[in-house]
Amino acid sequence: MKNLLFTLLCLNTLFFACKKDAADTRSSHLTSTDCWVVTKIEFFDSSTQVWEDFSLDDCLTENCWSFQKDGEFVWDNGIEKCDPTEPQTITGTWDLSQNGETLNISVTGYDSGSLKIIELTKNRLITQDSVSNFGFYTLVRDTYEPK
């Protein structure tokens, strides 16, 4: 009985250690580049069950997300703003859920939000969110790559 209890305790420790390692790895991937830029935005069409590409204006592809190891982030609006009244930079904090599957963002002076992480490597970040448009919700998937 003691051996079974000891074995279960060891397996439990290994399981939670691996989960922590996965979150740590994802965190290091997120902070491994100075700038993440959006390369693709897709909307899910529920009537056809297909992801459809959203046409990216140049002003969107210049925006830079910088995630720092201390949990701070800076979003820079780039050279060409889509809306001239937007601020040049926005700051806030970020963290990952314990399992590394959710990116939580708190924007200074704005709301907080969470994004589901579909993929996160040193070369690609794909997030998914549900966005309201005229009372209807749709899934949006954003792909980012290092600049």
DOPAVEX-636570 format. One line per 10 residues: number of its first residue (from 1); for each residue x, y, z of N, C-alpha, C. Coordinates in steps of 0.02 Angstrom, whole numbers, plus 50000, padded with zeros to 5 digits. Atoms other than C-alpha are relative to their C-alpha. Last residue first. Example, Ala and Ser with C-alpha at 12.3 -4.5 7.8 and 13.67 -1.06 7.14 Angstrom:
BEGIN
2) 49958 49941 49997 50684 49947 50357 49961 50055 50037; 50045 49941 50000 50615 49775 50390 50045 50060 50000
This chain:
BEGIN
147) 49982 49950 50051 50472 52061 48160 50073 49995 49986; 49949 49951 49980 50427 51901 48252 50016 50048 49943; 49932 50025 50010 50266 51820 48192 50049 50053 50023; 49945 49952 49992 50084 51841 48241 50066 49965 49986; 49934 50031 50005 49927 51747 48187 50052 50056 50002; 49946 49957 50021 49756 51807 48245 50066 49962 49999; 49935 50031 49989 49600 51698 48256 50053 50046 49969; 49948 49967 50038 49429 51778 48277 50066 49967 50019; 49931 50017 49981 49276 51682 48332 50048 50036 49954; 49965 50040 50050 49108 51767 48308 50071 49987 50027
137) 49932 50018 49983 48980 51837 48428 50030 49957 49944; 49984 50068 50020 48825 51928 48370 50073 49987 50017; 50036 50049 49959 48761 52081 48462 50012 49928 49982; 50072 49987 50004 48813 52204 48327 49959 49947 50036; 50011 49954 50055 48986 52126 48320 49925 50008 49990; 50069 49980 50012 49047 52040 48478 49996 50051 49944; 50011 49928 50006 49216 51955 48472 49927 50014 49984; 50069 49991 50021 49263 51781 48534 49986 50075 50001; 50043 49963 49954 49451 51757 48543 49930 50002 49971; 50070 50002 50021 49587 51649 48467 49958 50034 50054
127) 50049 49993 49947 49774 51669 48472 49930 49998 49972; 50068 49999 50026 49913 51608 48358 49953 50002 50060; 50050 49995 49947 50093 51650 48400 49932 50003 49967; 50070 49988 50016 50232 51597 48281 49958 50001 50065; 50012 49970 50065 50421 51590 48268 49927 50014 49984; 49957 49941 50008 50480 51556 48446 49984 50038 49936; 49931 50022 50008 50330 51440 48467 50042 50064 49996; 49949 49953 49979 50154 51472 48527 50067 49966 49996; 49931 50021 50013 50001 51392 48449 50047 50054 50026; 50006 50058 50044 49814 51398 48486 50069 49971 49986
117) 49940 50011 50041 49830 51514 48635 49991 49935 49961; 49982 50070 50002 49658 51566 48698 50061 49993 49954; 49997 50029 50067 49654 51752 48730 50020 49927 50005; 49963 50063 50005 49602 51834 48892 49994 49974 49929; 50027 50053 50042 49548 52011 48924 50044 49940 50000; 49957 50058 50002 49568 52163 49034 49968 49948 49955; 50022 50064 49972 49483 52327 49004 50055 49948 49997; 50050 50035 50040 49564 52496 48974 49979 49936 50036; 50053 49953 50018 49667 52625 49070 49943 49970 49959; 50004 49942 49956 49822 52516 49072 49947 50048 49974
107) 49976 49939 50033 49785 52360 48970 49989 50059 50046; 50033 49944 49967 49771 52196 49066 50031 50064 49972; 49972 49933 50012 49811 52044 48961 49959 50051 50037; 50040 49949 49966 49788 51860 49003 50034 50068 49992; 49962 49939 49992 49860 51735 48878 49954 50053 50030; 50037 49937 50004 49777 51565 48899 50048 50058 50013; 50046 50001 50057 49847 51391 48865 49960 50064 49991; 49970 49967 50059 50004 51400 48973 49954 50005 49940; 49986 50052 50050 49938 51271 49100 50029 50030 49935; 49954 50050 49973 49954 51395 49243 50018 49946 49949
97) 50033 50045 49953 49873 51532 49141 50050 49947 50022; 50028 50061 50029 49994 51651 49059 49964 49962 50055; 49977 50062 49969 50030 51829 49113 49966 49942 49964; 50021 50064 50029 50019 52003 49043 50023 49944 50045; 49968 50059 49973 50030 52183 49103 49972 49937 49966; 50040 50040 49953 49994 52349 49025 50040 49942 50025; 49962 50044 49955 50055 52478 48901 49952 49961 50045; 50044 50022 49946 49982 52565 48749 50041 49952 50042; 49985 50061 49962 50087 52661 48625 49947 49988 50054; 49943 50033 50032 50058 52786 48485 50018 49935 50036
87) 49935 49985 49970 49885 52830 48548 50056 49963 49964; 49975 50052 49955 49741 52815 48425 50066 50021 50031; 50013 49981 49930 49671 52978 48354 50024 49948 50050; 49952 49950 49975 49756 52952 48185 49988 50020 50072; 50041 49945 49975 49656 52791 48157 50047 50051 50031; 50065 50011 50034 49740 52655 48053 49952 50056 50018; 50056 50019 49957 49907 52725 48111 49938 49990 49958; 50064 49980 50029 50056 52723 47993 49943 49975 50044; 49992 49936 50035 50224 52719 48081 49934 50027 49974; 49964 49999 50063 50188 52583 48208 50002 50070 49969
77) 50046 49992 50057 50051 52579 48340 50036 50004 49933; 49982 49940 50038 50166 52512 48475 49960 50001 49936; 50027 50005 50067 50096 52389 48603 50016 50066 49965; 50008 49937 50036 50203 52376 48759 49972 49984 49931; 50000 50001 50073 50196 52233 48882 49992 50071 49974; 50025 49938 50031 50241 52207 49065 49998 49989 49924; 50073 49999 50002 50255 52037 49148 49970 50063 49972; 50026 49978 49935 50437 52055 49202 49924 50004 50002; 49995 50053 49950 50495 51949 49055 49971 50020 50067; 49938 49999 49962 50434 52077 48929 49998 49948 50056
67) 50013 50030 49935 50302 52052 48795 50066 49993 50037; 49938 50019 49967 50321 52172 48647 49983 49975 50071; 50010 50022 49931 50173 52185 48530 50066 49978 50028; 49951 50043 49968 50207 52286 48371 49981 49986 50073; 50010 49999 49927 50082 52365 48253 50044 49946 50032; 49945 49963 49968 50154 52381 48077 49996 50000 50076; 49941 50043 50000 50043 52245 48001 50061 50035 50030; 50007 50055 49951 49885 52337 48052 50064 49959 50005; 49995 49971 49933 49932 52500 47962 49994 49946 50054; 49930 49992 49980 49968 52402 47804 50007 50026 50071
57) 49972 49937 50022 49785 52351 47796 50072 50005 50024; 49961 49959 49954 49751 52166 47821 50023 50065 49967; 49950 49960 50036 49610 52083 47724 50035 50048 50048; 50018 49930 49996 49522 51960 47840 50056 50038 49965; 49949 49948 49991 49543 51778 47793 49969 50069 50000; 49991 49955 50057 49396 51659 47816 50051 50054 50016; 49964 49939 49981 49393 51509 47934 50012 50041 49937; 49935 49988 50030 49260 51386 47876 50030 50064 50028; 49952 50036 49957 49107 51309 47961 50071 50006 49972; 49963 50046 50044 48999 51371 47814 50051 49957 50039
47) 50046 50029 50049 48863 51455 47918 50035 49950 49953; 50037 50056 49971 48977 51478 48069 49952 49968 49949; 50067 49994 50028 49099 51585 47970 49961 49938 50023; 50033 50064 50011 49253 51593 48081 49929 50012 49976; 50064 50003 49967 49351 51753 48058 49968 49932 49985; 50053 50041 50029 49536 51755 48015 49936 50004 50043; 50060 49998 49958 49675 51880 48043 49946 49960 49964; 50062 50028 50027 49849 51852 47972 49945 50008 50052; 49990 50018 50071 50024 51924 47987 49936 49973 49969; 50053 50042 50027 50008 52018 48152 50013 49987 49926
37) 50045 49963 50045 50173 52082 48219 49948 49952 49971; 50045 50045 50035 50268 52018 48372 49954 50043 49956; 50060 49974 50032 50416 52127 48425 49961 49945 49964; 50014 49931 49980 50568 52109 48536 49932 50024 49974; 49992 49951 50053 50571 51920 48521 49982 50069 50025; 49937 50012 50037 50601 51782 48649 50012 50050 49943; 49953 49945 49987 50470 51849 48771 50064 49994 49960; 50035 49936 50007 50326 51743 48705 50049 50059 50008; 50012 49989 50071 50439 51590 48681 49969 50070 49989; 49936 49983 50029 50501 51606 48861 49994 50011 49924
27) 49982 49933 49978 50322 51613 48924 50067 50021 49969; 50041 49953 50039 50276 51461 48820 50017 50072 50018; 49975 50001 50069 50422 51364 48895 49961 50050 49957; 49936 49965 50001 50374 51417 49072 50028 50004 49929; 50016 49929 49993 50192 51365 49042 50065 50041 49998; 50033 49980 50062 50249 51194 48978 49984 50075 50002; 49948 49994 50051 50371 51175 49124 49970 50024 49934; 49963 49939 49985 50230 51210 49248 50053 50012 49947; 50045 49945 50016 50121 51076 49166 50035 50067 50011; 50002 49994 50074 50269 50955 49170 49954 50057 49979
17) 49936 49970 50021 50295 50988 49356 50002 50009 49925; 50004 49928 49989 50109 50957 49388 50065 50035 49982; 50053 49971 50041 50115 50785 49306 49999 50076 50008; 49976 49995 50069 50283 50738 49383 49949 50034 49955; 49947 49948 50001 50220 50779 49559 50027 50009 49929; 50033 49935 49992 50060 50679 49531 50051 50057 49996; 50033 49985 50064 50160 50531 49464 49966 50068 50003; 49948 49983 50049 50273 50536 49618 49970 50018 49933; 49973 49935 49981 50124 50543 49738 50054 50022 49950; 50050 49950 50019 50040 50399 49647 50025 50070 50016
7) 50001 49997 50073 50199 50294 49660 49951 50053 49976; 49939 49966 50021 50219 50333 49846 50001 50010 49924; 50008 49930 49981 50038 50285 49880 50060 50041 49977; 50051 49972 50044 50059 50123 49783 49991 50074 50014; 49969 49993 50067 50223 50084 49872 49951 50031 49951; 49955 49942 49998 50143 50119 50042 50032 50012 49932; 50041 49940 50000 50000 50000 50000 50044 50063 50000
